[in-house]
Amino acid sequence: MTPTPEGLPKLGITLFSLTLEMRMPDYSLEGMIRRVAELDLGPGLEMVGFQSLRDWPRITDDTVVGLRDLLDECELVPTAMSMNLDVARRRDRRMTEEEGLAYLEAQMEAAHRLGFPIGKSAIMATRTFVEGLARIAERLDMKFGVEVHSPESVDSPHVAELRELFDAVGSPALGFVPDFSSSMHDVPPSLVEAHRASGMPGELIDLVEEVWHTDSSMPEKFARFREEGEALGATPGDLGKLNMVLTMHGRMDPRRWEEIMPQVVHVHGKFYGIDADGNEPSIDHETIMDVFVQAGYTGFISSEWEGHAYTDTMSGYDVCRGQHDLMRRLLLEAAQRRAAHAH
Amino acid sequence: MGPMDKDVVREDALSATEEGYALEIRSHWYRSLPLTSLAVVYLTLDGEPVDSSVLTVEANGKTFGFDELGELYDEWWFITDAVTLKIPKPDAASGGHHRVELDLGLSIPYLIVGPGEGQPLLASSHTDKSIVCS
C-alpha cells in the first residue's frame, strides 16, 4: 500500500463501493479484498457488517482469524465498521432504547474482535441513548461516529440536536462522519445520464436540476418540483424517482465542514463519477481536501462510490482508483499550501 | 432504474417441481435484511395473479409460510443468497417460456420516513420478464 505522507489524512475504501461486484458469480470477500490491495485502494478498509459478513454480528472465530490474517497479509488496515440500527426490524413495534443499545453493542463487539477501531451508525437522539453508546465505545476503547449525510448538513436540526447531546455527554469516544453527499455543487452527470437512459422526460430532469440549484428549503423544493412537474405531466412515479435527486445530494458549502472537524472520527468520500480530466464533476474535492488538511485531520477517508445505485456502466474498482488519484494529488497540494502559509 | 433490479429474477430462476413452480428471487437492497422485511410480493405468472398467502418461502434451508414472515425478525436474508418462492400448481411443467411479473417491496428497517413516528421505507422493485422454466 502507498500511504499518504505523515500528518495528512489517510486514504481507504469502503467495500460498499463494490456493491455490484458482490453480485458477480465469482465473488468472494477474500477475492474482493485481495483485488482492493492489488489496486492500491487502501491502506484503509471499511465494510458494512450486514453486507459483507454472513450472520453479522454473530461471526465465528474462524471468520475473525481469517479476516485479520487476510488484512495483515494485504497490508490493509481496518478503519470503520458500518453498522445499522434496525429500529423497525419487528413489524409489531419499534425497538426500545435498551434494545437499540444492545443491538449496537453486539455490532461494536464484533467489530472490535475484527480489529476495527470505529463503529458508525444512525442512533436514537436521546441523552440516555448517547450516554449508553459512550459507555459501550469507551469500554471497548473504540470510537463511534454518526454520519452527516445529505439531506443533513452540519447545522440541520437533527445534527444540531446530536451536537448538543454530544457536548452535554462529553465523551471523547463520540463524533461524526462527514459524507461528501452533503456538500455538492451539482447533480451528478452520471445520474442525469442514467435518468435519461431510463426514459425519464428531459424537461422533468431539467426541472429537478433547476430546483436543486435554488436556495429554498427542502419542503419548498419538493413543493415547487411537484407543482411544476405535474404541470409538465409528471406521474407520481416520475416525481418519486426525481425527488431522490433533492434528498440524496446536498448543497452545503464544503468549507462548513470546518465547524465539526474537531469531532470528526472518520470520513466518507462519497462520489458518483470521475471525468476524463480526473475530476469529480459534482463535488469540489479540492476545497474539501483543503478543509481537512488545514484542520489537521489525520484519520481515514473511505472512497465511497454510490453510482452503483443507478448505473452498471462503470467498475467500482476503477472509479475508486480514479478518486484515490484525485484525492492524493489534492492532499499533497493542500499540504504545500499549509507549509507555505506556515513559513 | 437500479442495476440490482435486473438481478431480482435471473434467467434461470424458475423451475418446476411436483407441487408447482419454484421461483428464486434475489434482494435488490445492498445489505442483508431480516425476513420481516419481505413485506410485499405481488406475483403474476403468465398473467395469473398468485395470492401471496398461498406461497411458501424457502430461506436458509428452512421453509416458512408467507404469512409467518411477520415473526421472522431474526432470520436473515444474506445478500448473495436467493430466497425461493414455492407456488402451488399441480400441473407445473418444465420447458417453455413463462412471463414473470413481480412487484417486490422490501421494508427497510433502519430508514424511517414520513411524518410523525414515520414508517420504514418501502423499497420497491418491479420485474417483468419471460424466462424458461427448468
Boltz contact constraints between the chains, C-beta under 6 A:
constraints:
  - contact:
      token1: [A, 19]
      token2: [B, 30]
      max_distance: 6.0
  - contact:
      token1: [A, 20]
      token2: [B, 3]
      max_distance: 6.0
  - contact:
      token1: [A, 23]
      token2: [B, 7]
      max_distance: 6.0
  - contact:
      token1: [A, 48]
      token2: [B, 31]
      max_distance: 6.0
  - contact:
      token1: [A, 50]
      token2: [B, 31]
      max_distance: 6.0
  - contact:
      token1: [A, 50]
      token2: [B, 32]
      max_distance: 6.0
  - contact:
      token1: [A, 51]
      token2: [B, 30]
      max_distance: 6.0
  - contact:
      token1: [A, 51]
      token2: [B, 31]
      max_distance: 6.0
  - contact:
      token1: [A, 51]
      token2: [B, 79]
      max_distance: 6.0
  - contact:
      token1: [A, 54]
      token2: [B, 78]
      max_distance: 6.0
  - contact:
      token1: [A, 84]
      token2: [B, 110]
      max_distance: 6.0
  - contact:
      token1: [A, 85]
      token2: [B, 110]
      max_distance: 6.0
  - contact:
      token1: [A, 86]
      token2: [B, 109]
      max_distance: 6.0
  - contact:
      token1: [A, 86]
      token2: [B, 110]
      max_distance: 6.0
  - contact:
      token1: [A, 88]
      token2: [B, 109]
      max_distance: 6.0
  - contact:
      token1: [A, 88]
      token2: [B, 120]
      max_distance: 6.0
  - contact:
      token1: [A, 89]
      token2: [B, 34]
      max_distance: 6.0
  - contact:
      token1: [A, 89]
      token2: [B, 73]
      max_distance: 6.0
  - contact:
      token1: [A, 89]
      token2: [B, 109]
      max_distance: 6.0
  - contact:
      token1: [A, 90]
      token2: [B, 73]
      max_distance: 6.0
  - contact:
      token1: [A, 91]
      token2: [B, 36]
      max_distance: 6.0
  - contact:
      token1: [A, 91]
      token2: [B, 70]
      max_distance: 6.0
  - contact:
      token1: [A, 198]
      token2: [B, 1]
      max_distance: 6.0
  - contact:
      token1: [A, 309]
      token2: [B, 2]
      max_distance: 6.0
  - contact:
      token1: [A, 310]
      token2: [B, 1]
      max_distance: 6.0
  - contact:
      token1: [A, 310]
      token2: [B, 2]
      max_distance: 6.0
  - contact:
      token1: [A, 312]
      token2: [B, 3]
      max_distance: 6.0
